[in-house]
Amino acid sequence: MTNLSPFVYWSQTKQTLLLKVDLKDAKGAIADFSPVSVNFSANGYGARGVNAYKFQLHFYSLIDDETAGFVVSDNKIELQIRKLEPAWWPRLVATPQKPHWLKIDFDRWRTEDDAELEDKPRDVREDYEKEYAELQKRELGYIKEKTKKVYMIFYNLAMFVGYLYMVAVMGVLYYRDGAESIGKMYANVGNAFKFVQLLQYLEVMHPLFGYTKGSPVVPFFQVSGRNFILFLMIDMEPRMHAKPVVFYVFVIWSLVELVRYPFYLAQLLGREVGLLTWLRYTIWIPLYPMGILCEGIIILRNIPYIDETKRFTVEMPNTWNITFDMVLFLKIYLLLLILPGSYLVMSHMAKLRAKKLGRGRAKRRQQHLHAD
């Protein structure tokens, strides 16, 4: 049976795309977004009456599939998409020949000339981007990338190399010395771990300066949680250095990052690697609970040591006339880590996984937002 496609009317601004699907009383609408395409299907009343309709579009340039979605109303479906890089597109689809059912939405259509009155003074590099890039390539022998993008590529690459180095060192030592090497791991890779963990505070700064999206709060608590374990619970207590649990937590942290940083690199380079995406949103399922367990054991092992040494404990009398019981704090911290902390982290990752992978299909969006 021939697939039926509905009429689709598109319009754009410099930052966004709007696709209006001409379907009335639509049911079961599904839109699969990727950085380069969208697959859409729904049942409704279209050009061929009540039928199942579907279409696929390969975009002219990259889109932000993280924020793409759609709204279903009684007489249409609107796909709301943000361009990855603000620019005016000469056409919607990658190929010069467009499908016969794809139309321009003249009611909403805007061109670069229309936006001139609202925009800042024109920049010849933006007005003639392709020509400027070609001229730059002829003059310099290469095309300059944006400074932010170059920095983010080098940052993620450096972090990946750092964690790869530590995993390689731990692997070689374990292969050479067997189980005896576990107690020596902190002595061999502890300083390297402290260095890369401190570097991760840059990930708190990235959203503040517009290098990445999202809030700085989430990376701040994630990085600070690890550094609390690494610096206060392990580094400052020499009796913890040879504990096997330190080796285990190092392995778990490293495995998570050896997937996360290559995934970010692929996104920066505009590459969609299916296996890498699946690992990014799946490997946390076994590793996060094991990491929380290991961190909890490290805190538990520290409680008698801190109770003995009174490290970080503030007793009366003192200049500030306050008291602080580090042992009590660790018990409360441990309780929060195991109960609400683990729940929040796991539920957040589960939502991201469902958003990215859906029911076994990458990038599925099933948003049923009914307009009034």
C-alpha positions as CSV (number, residue, x, y, z in Angstrom):
1,M,0.0,0.0,0.0
2,T,1.3,3.5,-0.9
3,N,2.3,5.7,2.0
4,L,0.2,8.8,2.2
5,S,1.8,12.1,3.1
6,P,-0.1,15.1,4.5
7,F,0.5,18.6,3.3
8,V,3.2,20.2,5.4
9,Y,3.6,24.0,5.5
10,W,6.9,25.4,6.7
11,S,8.3,28.8,7.9
12,Q,11.4,30.0,9.6
13,T,13.1,32.6,11.6
14,K,16.9,32.9,12.0
15,Q,16.7,30.6,15.1
16,T,13.6,28.4,14.6
17,L,11.6,26.3,12.2
18,L,7.8,25.8,12.3
19,L,6.2,22.9,10.4
20,K,2.4,22.9,10.2
21,V,1.0,19.5,9.3
22,D,-2.4,19.7,7.7
23,L,-4.3,17.0,9.6
24,K,-7.6,17.4,11.5
25,D,-8.6,15.3,14.5
26,A,-5.1,13.7,14.6
27,K,-4.6,10.7,16.8
28,G,-1.4,8.8,17.8
29,A,1.0,11.4,16.5
30,I,4.7,10.4,16.7
31,A,7.7,12.5,15.7
32,D,11.2,11.0,15.8
33,F,13.8,13.8,15.8
34,S,17.5,13.4,15.1
35,P,20.0,16.2,14.4
36,V,19.5,15.9,10.7
37,S,15.9,14.6,10.2
38,V,12.4,14.0,11.4
39,N,10.1,11.0,10.9
40,F,6.4,11.8,11.5
41,S,3.3,9.6,11.5
42,A,-0.3,10.1,12.7
43,N,-3.9,9.1,11.9
44,G,-6.3,11.9,10.9
45,Y,-8.3,13.7,8.3
46,G,-6.0,14.9,5.6
47,A,-5.8,15.4,1.8
48,R,-7.0,11.8,1.3
49,G,-9.7,11.7,3.9
50,V,-9.3,9.8,7.1
51,N,-6.1,7.7,6.8
52,A,-2.7,7.0,8.3
53,Y,-0.2,9.6,7.1
54,K,3.5,9.7,7.5
55,F,6.5,11.6,6.1
56,Q,10.3,11.9,6.5
57,L,12.4,15.1,6.0
58,H,16.2,15.4,5.9
59,F,17.0,19.0,6.9
60,Y,19.2,21.4,5.1
61,S,21.3,21.8,8.2
62,L,21.5,20.6,11.8
63,I,18.7,21.1,14.3
64,D,18.6,20.9,18.1
65,D,16.8,17.6,18.5
66,E,17.0,18.0,22.4
67,T,14.3,20.7,22.4
68,A,12.3,19.8,19.3
69,G,8.7,18.8,19.9
70,F,5.1,19.2,18.6
71,V,1.7,20.4,19.6
72,V,-1.5,18.7,18.5
73,S,-4.7,20.8,18.0
74,D,-8.1,20.1,16.4
75,N,-7.2,21.2,12.9
76,K,-3.4,20.9,12.7
77,I,-0.1,19.6,14.2
78,E,2.7,22.1,14.7
79,L,6.3,20.8,14.9
80,Q,8.5,23.3,16.8
81,I,12.2,23.1,16.0
82,R,15.2,25.1,17.0
83,K,18.2,25.4,14.6
84,L,21.5,24.2,16.1
85,E,23.2,27.3,14.7
86,P,21.2,30.5,14.0
87,A,21.1,31.1,10.3
88,W,18.7,31.7,7.4
89,W,18.2,28.5,5.4
90,P,17.7,28.8,1.6
91,R,15.5,25.7,1.8
92,L,14.1,23.3,4.4
93,V,15.4,20.0,2.9
94,A,18.9,18.8,2.2
95,T,18.2,18.2,-1.5
96,P,17.3,20.9,-4.0
97,Q,14.2,19.0,-5.1
98,K,11.5,19.2,-2.4
99,P,8.6,16.8,-2.0
100,H,5.4,17.8,-3.7
101,W,3.5,17.9,-0.4
102,L,5.9,20.4,1.2
103,K,4.7,24.0,0.9
104,I,5.7,27.4,2.2
105,D,3.5,28.8,5.0
106,F,3.1,32.3,3.6
107,D,1.1,33.5,6.6
108,R,4.1,33.0,8.8
109,W,6.9,33.3,6.3
110,R,9.8,35.6,7.1
111,T,13.0,36.3,5.2
112,E,16.3,37.8,6.1
113,D,15.2,41.1,4.6
114,D,12.1,41.2,6.8
115,A,14.2,40.8,9.9
116,E,16.7,43.5,9.1
117,L,14.8,46.2,10.9
118,E,14.9,44.1,14.1
119,D,18.3,42.7,13.9
120,K,21.7,44.2,14.8
121,P,23.8,45.8,12.0
122,R,24.5,43.2,9.3
123,D,27.7,41.3,9.2
124,V,29.0,40.4,5.7
125,R,30.3,37.1,7.2
126,E,26.8,36.1,8.1
127,D,25.1,37.5,5.0
128,Y,27.5,35.6,2.7
129,E,28.5,32.7,4.9
130,K,29.4,30.2,2.2
131,E,31.3,32.7,0.1
132,Y,33.2,34.0,3.2
133,A,34.1,30.4,4.2
134,E,35.4,29.6,0.7
135,L,37.4,32.8,0.7
136,Q,38.8,32.0,4.1
137,K,39.8,28.5,3.0
138,R,41.6,29.8,-0.1
139,E,43.5,32.5,2.0
140,L,44.3,30.4,5.1
141,G,44.1,26.8,3.8
142,Y,41.4,26.0,6.4
143,I,38.1,27.2,7.8
144,K,38.1,28.8,11.2
145,E,35.7,27.2,13.7
146,K,34.0,29.2,16.4
147,T,36.2,29.6,19.4
148,K,33.6,28.1,21.8
149,K,33.3,25.0,19.7
150,V,37.0,24.6,19.4
151,Y,37.4,25.0,23.1
152,M,34.6,22.5,23.9
153,I,36.2,19.9,21.5
154,F,39.6,20.2,23.1
155,Y,38.1,20.1,26.6
156,N,36.1,17.0,26.0
157,L,39.0,15.4,24.2
158,A,41.4,16.2,27.0
159,M,39.1,14.8,29.7
160,F,38.6,11.6,27.7
161,V,42.3,11.2,27.3
162,G,42.8,11.8,31.1
163,Y,40.3,9.1,32.1
164,L,41.6,6.8,29.4
165,Y,45.1,7.2,30.8
166,M,43.9,6.3,34.3
167,V,42.0,3.3,33.2
168,A,45.1,2.1,31.2
169,V,47.3,2.5,34.2
170,M,44.9,0.6,36.5
171,G,44.5,-2.1,33.8
172,V,48.2,-2.6,33.3
173,L,48.9,-2.7,37.1
174,Y,46.1,-5.2,37.6
175,Y,47.3,-7.4,34.7
176,R,50.9,-7.3,36.0
177,D,50.3,-7.7,39.8
178,G,46.8,-9.1,40.0
179,A,44.7,-8.5,43.2
180,E,47.8,-7.1,45.0
181,S,47.7,-4.0,42.8
182,I,44.3,-2.9,44.2
183,G,45.8,-1.5,47.4
184,K,48.3,0.5,45.4
185,M,45.9,2.1,42.9
186,Y,45.5,5.4,44.8
187,A,49.2,5.8,45.1
188,N,49.5,5.4,41.3
189,V,46.5,7.3,39.9
190,G,45.2,9.3,42.9
191,N,46.9,12.6,41.8
192,A,45.7,12.2,38.3
193,F,42.1,11.7,39.5
194,K,42.4,14.8,41.7
195,F,43.5,16.8,38.7
196,V,40.7,15.8,36.3
197,Q,38.1,16.0,39.1
198,L,39.1,19.6,39.8
199,L,39.0,20.3,36.0
200,Q,35.4,19.2,36.0
201,Y,34.5,22.4,37.8
202,L,34.9,24.0,34.3
203,E,31.6,22.2,33.5
204,V,29.9,24.4,36.1
205,M,31.3,27.5,34.3
206,H,30.3,26.4,30.8
207,P,26.5,27.1,31.1
208,L,27.3,30.4,32.9
209,F,29.2,31.6,29.9
210,G,26.9,30.1,27.3
211,Y,29.2,27.3,26.2
212,T,26.6,24.7,27.0
213,K,22.9,24.6,27.7
214,G,21.2,24.0,31.0
215,S,21.8,25.1,34.6
216,P,25.1,25.2,36.4
217,V,23.4,23.8,39.5
218,V,23.3,20.1,38.3
219,P,27.0,19.9,37.3
220,F,28.0,21.8,40.5
221,F,26.3,19.2,42.8
222,Q,27.6,16.2,40.7
223,V,31.2,17.4,40.6
224,S,31.1,18.6,44.3
225,G,29.7,15.2,45.4
226,R,32.6,13.3,43.8
227,N,35.2,15.8,45.1
228,F,33.7,15.5,48.6
229,I,34.4,11.7,48.4
230,L,37.8,12.0,46.7
231,F,39.4,14.9,48.7
232,L,37.8,14.7,52.1
233,M,36.9,11.0,52.5
234,I,39.9,9.4,50.6
235,D,42.8,11.8,50.2
236,M,42.7,13.3,53.7
237,E,42.5,9.9,55.4
238,P,45.7,7.8,54.6
239,R,44.1,4.7,56.0
240,M,41.5,4.7,53.1
241,H,44.1,4.8,50.4
242,A,44.6,1.0,50.3
243,K,41.0,0.1,50.6
244,P,39.6,-2.0,47.7
245,V,36.5,0.2,47.5
246,V,38.6,3.1,46.3
247,F,39.8,1.1,43.3
248,Y,36.2,0.1,42.6
249,V,34.9,3.7,42.7
250,F,37.7,4.8,40.5
251,V,36.8,2.2,37.9
252,I,33.1,3.1,38.0
253,W,33.7,6.9,37.7
254,S,36.1,6.2,34.8
255,L,33.8,4.0,32.8
256,V,31.0,6.6,33.0
257,E,33.3,9.3,31.7
258,L,34.8,7.1,29.0
259,V,31.4,7.0,27.4
260,R,30.2,10.5,28.3
261,Y,33.0,12.6,26.8
262,P,33.1,10.7,23.4
263,F,29.3,11.2,23.2
264,Y,29.8,15.0,23.7
265,L,32.5,15.0,21.1
266,A,30.3,13.3,18.6
267,Q,27.5,15.8,19.3
268,L,30.0,18.7,18.8
269,L,31.1,17.3,15.5
270,G,27.6,16.7,14.3
271,R,27.9,12.9,14.2
272,E,25.2,10.6,15.4
273,V,26.8,7.3,16.6
274,G,24.0,4.9,17.5
275,L,26.1,2.6,19.8
276,L,27.6,5.6,21.6
277,T,24.2,7.2,22.2
278,W,22.8,3.9,23.5
279,L,25.8,3.5,25.9
280,R,25.5,7.1,27.1
281,Y,21.9,6.5,28.2
282,T,22.2,2.9,29.3
283,I,25.5,2.3,31.0
284,W,24.3,4.3,34.0
285,I,21.8,1.6,34.8
286,P,24.4,-0.8,36.4
287,L,27.1,1.8,37.1
288,Y,25.2,4.5,39.1
289,P,23.8,2.1,41.8
290,M,27.3,0.5,42.1
291,G,28.9,4.0,42.4
292,I,26.4,5.1,45.0
293,L,27.0,1.9,47.0
294,C,30.8,2.4,46.8
295,E,30.6,6.0,47.9
296,G,28.3,5.0,50.8
297,I,30.8,2.4,51.9
298,I,33.6,5.0,51.8
299,I,31.6,7.3,54.0
300,L,30.8,4.5,56.4
301,R,34.5,3.5,56.7
302,N,35.4,7.1,57.4
303,I,33.0,7.6,60.3
304,P,35.1,5.8,62.9
305,Y,38.3,7.5,61.6
306,I,36.8,10.9,61.9
307,D,35.2,10.1,65.3
308,E,38.7,9.2,66.4
309,T,40.6,12.2,64.9
310,K,37.8,14.8,65.3
311,R,38.8,16.0,61.8
312,F,36.4,18.8,60.6
313,T,34.6,18.8,64.0
314,V,34.2,22.1,65.7
315,E,33.7,21.9,69.5
316,M,32.9,24.5,72.1
317,P,34.3,26.8,73.3
318,N,35.6,28.6,70.2
319,T,35.8,32.2,68.8
320,W,32.6,31.8,66.7
321,N,30.7,30.2,69.6
322,I,29.4,27.4,67.3
323,T,29.6,23.6,67.2
324,F,29.7,21.2,64.3
325,D,29.7,17.4,64.5
326,M,31.3,15.9,61.4
327,V,30.2,12.4,62.3
328,L,26.5,13.5,62.5
329,F,26.9,15.4,59.2
330,L,28.2,12.2,57.5
331,K,25.3,10.2,58.8
332,I,22.8,12.7,57.5
333,Y,24.8,13.0,54.2
334,L,24.7,9.2,53.8
335,L,21.0,9.1,54.5
336,L,20.4,11.8,51.8
337,L,22.7,10.1,49.4
338,I,21.0,6.7,49.6
339,L,17.4,7.8,49.7
340,P,16.4,11.1,47.9
341,G,19.8,11.5,46.3
342,S,19.9,8.2,44.5
343,Y,16.2,8.5,43.6
344,L,16.6,11.9,42.0
345,V,19.7,10.9,40.0
346,M,18.2,7.7,38.8
347,S,14.8,9.2,37.9
348,H,16.5,12.0,36.0
349,M,18.6,9.6,34.0
350,A,15.6,7.4,33.3
351,K,13.7,10.4,31.9
352,L,16.6,11.3,29.7
353,R,16.9,7.7,28.5
354,A,13.2,7.5,27.7
355,K,13.5,10.8,25.9
356,K,16.5,9.8,23.8
357,L,15.9,6.1,23.2
358,G,12.2,5.7,23.7
359,R,11.0,2.1,23.6
360,G,14.1,0.9,21.9
361,R,14.0,3.6,19.1
362,A,16.4,6.4,19.1
363,K,15.1,10.0,19.4
364,R,11.4,9.1,19.8
365,R,9.3,12.0,20.8
366,Q,5.8,11.2,21.9
367,Q,4.5,14.5,23.2
368,H,0.7,14.8,23.2
369,L,0.3,18.5,24.1
370,H,-3.3,19.4,23.3
371,A,-3.8,23.1,22.6
372,D,-6.9,24.8,23.9
